[in-house]
């Protein structure tokens, strides 16, 4: 999401600094990685099992694993049963077969099932009203600010100063890096998919049709990028990089959660039509095999 107007190959130190900023922005927004449409869905995924809905009045929430008793988890299971009873029943069967597995594996089953369900309903999700996206952005911003106030270790820039760039391209390695974030990320994941299910339900009744991303949308996205570049936390880092200085200490001094909250707040200021078209485009990308953050550089 950065560019070098001078052309040519950037100096190594500058490249490292830009990578550090990008990494922190991505990792502080890592909650968004809690759920993505899987490239290879296993047989029995929600998208294949939940093609026919039964009456919501007959719905029973899927059996909640013993360790998944947080309010966001309960809310997700209840919402799923109300919106798509067939999918809820299929999840219940999968969890029943895995009731002796570790909690992390059971949670993975839930999110894998949710990903299949979202992929199946991608066309509806892409036509959801932007008020649902705004609620997700506000919720994400609030969670990041809360993590910052509590001194969460994942807010510390020092965690990213020496992060290997190759980790962002390796899903397994990235998951390993995020393992310590497992519990808060899991609860956020439940909140996220609950919002998305409600958005799908609303879109089925009140779809909003949109065209392709426009040049004006791209210009608006560029404005968001430039606002991040001018952020008080980021500017000193970029200035040091321009001067060829070692940026490791500056990266270590950053608060990744505050930076992430600032980025989310900037996205919320986009025009509603722009948000809608960009969101729909990302949903369609994920439907085809997974949205790539690097595509945002085209904006």
N, C-alpha and C positions, 0 to 999 in steps of 0.2 A: 504494500500500500504506500510505498515511498518511491521516489524517482530521483535520478541524478541528472540535472539539466545539462551538466557538462559533458555527458556521454562518456564512453570508455569504461574501463574496469575500475570500480571504486577501491580506495586503499583498504587494506585488510582491517585496520583498526576501525575505520568508519563503518565498514561492512558489519563488523562484530557489534558495534554500538546499535546500528539500525536493527540487527537481528535481536539484540537484547530488548529493545523497545517493542518490537513485534512480538517477541516471546512473552513478555510481561502482559501485553494487551490480550494475547491469546489465552494465556494461562489464567489471568484474572477473570477472563470471560469463559473459563473452562467449564463452568456450569452448563454452558450451551452444548458441550460435548457429552453431556450425560445421556443424551438420546440422539440417535441418528438412524436413518433408515439403513438397515444392514444390507450389504451387497449380496449376501447369500443367506436367505431365510431358510430355516430348517423346516422340514415337513411339519404340518400342523400349526403353522404360524397363524396369527389371528386373521390376516388378510385372506387366508384360504378357508378358515373355519367359520368365519362370522358373516357369511354372505346373506344370511337370512336372519332378520331380527324378530324376536317374539315380543309380546306385549310387555311394556315396562312394568306393569302391575304384577307380572309373574316373576320378576327378576329377584334373584338372591345374590348378594355379593359373593365373590369367590372367597374361598377359605383363605384367610390372611395368615401367612406364616407367623409363628409364635414371636419371632424377633422383630417383625415389621409392624409395630403397634403405635408408631408415631401418628400424630394427627394428620400430616400430609399423606401418609400411607393409607390410613383408613378412608380419608376423603377420596383418594383415587379409586379404591375398590368399590366404594359406594357409587361414585360417579359412573364408573365403567358399567356396573350392573344396571344403572338407570338408563344410560344412553345406548348401550349395546349388550343386552342380556346374553345373546349368543356368544359373544366374545368373552364375556365374564364366565360363562359355563366352560368354555374351552380352556381358559386360564386355570380354573378350578381343577380340571382334570390333570393338567400339566403339573400343577403344584402338588397334587395328591401323590403323584408318582415320585416327587422329589422331596417329600417331607422329612427325609432323613439326611438330606444333604446340608452342607454348611449354609448359614444364612446368606452369605455373599453370593453363593450359587443360586439360591432361590430368588434373590433380588434380581440377579441377572436374567433369570427366566421371565420374571415379571416385565422387565424393561425390553427384553427381546420380543416378547409377546406384544407389548405396547408399540414397538417400532413397526412390527408387521401390520398392526391395526392402523397406524398412522399412514403407512405406505398405501394400504388398501383404500384409505379415505383421502389420499393426497389431493385429488381433484376438488373435493369439498373444502379441505383446509386452505387451499390456495385462494378460495373465494370467500374466506372469512372476513368479517368486518374488522377494520384496523383497531377498533377499541379493544379487541382481545389481545392484539399484539402490544398495545400500550400497557395493558395490565401485566403482561409478561415482563416488559421492560421495567416497569415500576417495581415489580416483585424482585426482579434480578438486581436492580440497583439497591433496593433495601437490604437484600441478603448480603451483598458485597459490603455495604456500609456497616452492617451489623458485625460481619467478620472483621472488619478493620477496627471497630471499637473494642472488640473482644481480644484483639491482639493475636488473631489466628496466624499460625506460623506460615501459612501459605500467602499471607499478605506481604511478607518480608522479601524485598528485592534480592537479598543475598541468596535466596533459594534459586534464583535464575541467573545470577552473574556468571556461573560456570556451566550452565546447562548446555549440553551437546546439541547443536542445531539439528542433527539427524533424528533426534527424538520426535520432532514434530511430524516427520514423515513415516514414522514407524508406530502403528496403532498399539501394538503390544507394549512397546517401550513407553509410549505416552501413558497407557493405562497403569503401568508400573509406577511411573512418576506420580500419578494421581491417586495411588492407592491410599496414602495417608489422608486423603480428602474424602475417603469413601463414604463415611456416615453423613456428613453435611451435604455432600454431593447427591447422595441417595435421596434425602428428604427433598432437596431442591428438584431432583428429577421427578418425584411424585407430584410436586406442585406444578411443574412445567407440563407434564403430560395431562394432568387434570384440566389445566387451562386450555390445552390444545383440544381435548375431547369436547369441552364446552363450546369451543370455537367451531368445531366440526358440526356439532348439533345445531348451532345457530345458523351456520352456512347452508345446511340442508334445507332449512325453512326460509332463510333470507340470504340467498347467494349474492355476492358482489362480483360482477364480471369486470375484468381488467385487461388492458392491452399489455404490450411488451414494454420493457423498461425504456424510457425515453432519454434523449440527450439532456433534458432538463433534470431528470432524475440523477443521471451520472454527475452532472455539475453539483447537485445538492450533496451527493455522496462525497465528492471531492472536498466540498466545504467542511464536512464532518472530519475528514482526514486531516485537513489543514488546521482545524480547531484542536485536534489532538496533538499535532506537531507543536502548536504554540502553547500547550499546557505547561504550567510552571514546573511540573516535575520532569517533563520531557525535554524542554528547550535547553537546559544546561547540558544534558547528555548529548544532544545533537551538536551543540556548540563545541563541546570537548572533542567530539568525533571529527568535526570539521578541522579542528586544530591538530588532529593526529594524536591526541592524548589518550591515555589508557582510561577507558570509561568504567572499569570494573567497580571502583569505589562508588561512582555515581549510581550505577545500577543497584548496588547493594543498599543505597540510601532510599530507594524508591519504595512507595507503598503500593503494591500491585492491586490491592482491593480498591483503594481510592482511585487509582488510574482506571480500573475497570468500570467503577461506578460513574466516573466522568465520561467514559466512552459510551456507556449505555444512556446516560442523560443526553448526550449529544445526538444519539440516534433518535431519541424520543422527539427531538425538536424538528425532525424532518417533516415536510408537508405530508399530510395524511395519504394523499394519492401516491406520493413517492414511496412511502413506507409500504403501502399495499402492493404496489407493483414489484418492488424489490423482494418483499417477503414471498410473494407468489412465485417469483423467479427462483428463489432459493428452495422453495418447497418442490418445484418441478425438477430442479437439479438433484435433490435428494431422492426423489422418486425414480430418477434414472440411474442412480447408483451412488449418490453421496455428494453433498455440496462441498466445494473446495474453497477454502478461505482465500486462496490466491486469486480466484476469479474476481474478488473485490478490487484487485489492482486495475481491472478494466474500467472501474468507475472513476 
